[in-house]
Amino acid sequence: SWEWNFGDNTAYDYTELPTHTFPETPSVYTVSLVVTDENSCKSTTSRNITIQDKYWIYIPNSFTPDFDQINDKFCISYNGIREETFNFIVYDRVSTVVYSTTNIYDLDCNNGWDGKHQTTGEDLPMGMYVYEIYFQDFEGWKHQDYGNIYIIR
């Protein structure tokens, strides 16, 4: 007989070749199998199965900080990013840093960048800015990218 425990609090499976779908939540599951032969001798083995998120990130190319409650803040959406590795820098057209953060939550859609100069607090003029982003995904791959952000007032 076979007794499969998939380590995710689901019912045991007693078939020889089961199929199982794990939750999509990233985690490590210990899968164990107990095999009992016709003489009631048991053998047990187990393996760890790691479920990882695929990373993705969406960085918009413009926002309109004009206080109309529509697209007023620059925010990103993401999944599968190791937050402690995040670094985001915005430069003006003469390569001066106007905004930077290492806290990914500063740019989530509950917060967001308001288009103000990080040091002076003044509204930045309408125009194009360049961003630089660094992060690692959960698999340890390092990512670096550059792009444009347009402030439209």
Phi, psi and omega per residue, in radians:
S1 nan 2.774 3.141
W2 -2.135 2.459 3.080
E3 -2.369 1.832 -3.123
W4 -1.688 2.315 2.990
N5 -2.109 2.041 -3.052
F6 -1.545 -0.022 3.018
G7 1.277 0.259 -3.122
D8 -2.140 0.435 3.100
N9 1.133 0.402 3.016
T10 -1.647 2.940 -3.132
A11 -1.117 2.595 3.074
Y12 -1.110 2.684 3.082
D13 -2.015 2.322 -3.061
Y14 -1.972 0.416 3.098
T15 -1.733 2.801 -3.097
E16 -1.215 -0.750 -3.083
L17 -2.197 1.335 -3.080
P18 -1.340 2.804 2.910
T19 -2.002 2.560 -3.088
H20 -2.570 2.443 3.063
T21 -1.959 2.115 3.127
F22 -1.483 2.724 3.023
P23 -1.035 2.701 -3.122
E24 -1.377 -0.125 3.136
T25 -1.184 2.261 3.121
P26 -1.048 2.265 -3.132
S27 -2.968 2.994 3.015
V28 -1.969 2.190 -3.141
Y29 -1.969 2.357 3.060
T30 -1.678 1.951 3.139
V31 -1.685 2.215 3.134
S32 -2.178 2.635 3.132
L33 -2.299 2.237 3.018
V34 -1.987 2.114 3.111
V35 -1.914 2.273 3.103
T36 -2.069 2.220 -3.130
D37 -1.573 -3.088 -3.078
E38 -1.150 -0.285 3.097
N39 -1.694 0.212 -3.120
S40 1.147 0.360 3.031
C41 -1.429 2.347 -3.087
K42 -1.956 2.539 3.021
S43 -2.341 2.377 -3.079
T44 -2.177 2.447 3.016
T45 -2.467 2.739 3.086
S46 -2.595 2.707 3.115
R47 -2.495 2.595 3.043
N48 -1.575 2.338 3.078
I49 -2.009 2.180 -3.135
T50 -1.813 2.179 3.065
I51 -1.806 2.135 -3.113
Q52 -2.110 2.574 3.035
D53 -1.317 2.524 2.926
K54 -1.416 2.449 -3.115
Y55 -1.524 2.618 2.938
W56 -2.685 2.704 3.108
I57 -2.539 2.392 3.069
Y58 -2.038 2.116 3.123
I59 -2.093 1.957 -3.137
P60 -1.179 2.777 -3.121
N61 -1.785 0.016 3.108
S62 -2.783 2.796 2.984
F63 -2.729 2.872 -3.012
T64 -2.226 1.462 -3.113
P65 -1.322 1.221 -3.074
D66 -2.060 0.257 3.031
F67 1.100 0.491 3.058
D68 -1.672 0.138 3.133
Q69 1.208 0.218 3.091
I70 -2.153 1.997 3.067
N71 1.020 0.607 -3.083
D72 -1.334 -0.386 -3.105
K73 -2.174 2.586 3.077
F74 -1.473 2.079 3.108
C75 -2.423 2.687 -3.135
I76 -1.990 2.742 3.006
S77 -2.063 2.550 -3.052
Y78 -2.802 2.912 3.037
N79 -2.708 2.510 3.018
G80 1.323 0.408 -3.132
I81 -1.827 2.342 3.034
R82 -1.295 1.832 -2.975
E83 -1.054 -0.533 -3.112
E84 -1.252 -0.153 3.137
T85 -1.772 0.012 -2.993
F86 -1.307 2.388 3.026
N87 -2.577 2.234 -3.089
F88 -2.340 2.223 -3.085
I89 -2.287 2.397 3.077
V90 -2.067 2.311 -3.135
Y91 -2.029 2.600 2.984
D92 -1.486 -3.034 -3.030
R93 -1.254 -0.174 3.054
V94 -1.898 0.360 3.049
S95 1.192 0.415 3.031
T96 -1.506 2.349 3.091
V97 -1.228 2.153 3.116
V98 -1.902 -0.303 3.103
Y99 -2.774 2.463 3.019
S100 -2.723 2.649 3.068
T101 -2.715 2.592 2.984
T102 -1.947 0.098 3.122
N103 -1.864 1.859 -3.073
I104 -1.045 -0.466 3.136
Y105 -1.198 -0.354 3.048
D106 -1.085 -0.424 -3.089
L107 -1.945 0.161 3.053
D108 -1.298 2.955 -2.993
C109 -1.340 -0.044 2.978
N110 -1.492 -0.285 -3.125
N111 -2.097 -1.624 3.091
G112 1.503 2.774 3.098
W113 -1.574 2.330 -3.044
D114 -1.625 0.118 3.117
G115 1.423 0.259 3.104
K116 -1.716 2.643 3.060
H117 -1.124 2.282 -3.044
Q118 -1.105 -0.565 -3.096
T119 -1.554 -0.815 -3.048
T120 -1.545 -0.405 -3.092
G121 1.373 0.060 -3.131
E122 -1.457 2.614 3.060
D123 -1.073 2.297 3.059
L124 -1.343 2.572 3.140
P125 -1.196 2.727 3.066
M126 -1.014 2.475 3.106
G127 2.647 -2.974 -3.099
M128 -1.692 2.416 3.074
Y129 -2.247 2.724 -3.118
V130 -1.931 2.343 3.059
Y131 -1.943 2.717 3.065
E132 -2.283 2.284 -3.107
I133 -2.294 2.438 3.068
Y134 -2.284 2.474 3.001
F135 -2.950 2.925 3.000
Q136 -2.045 2.534 3.022
D137 -1.533 3.112 -3.075
F138 -1.195 -0.295 3.077
E139 -1.508 -0.036 3.096
G140 1.624 -0.008 3.124
W141 -1.236 2.378 3.123
K142 -1.611 2.405 -3.124
H143 -2.214 2.402 3.051
Q144 -2.414 2.338 -3.113
D145 -2.575 2.798 3.110
Y146 -2.305 2.638 3.091
G147 -2.907 -3.104 -3.124
N148 -1.945 2.529 3.011
I149 -2.183 2.275 3.092
Y150 -1.849 2.191 2.996
I151 -1.647 2.137 -3.120
I152 -2.027 2.107 -3.120
R153 -2.026 nan nan
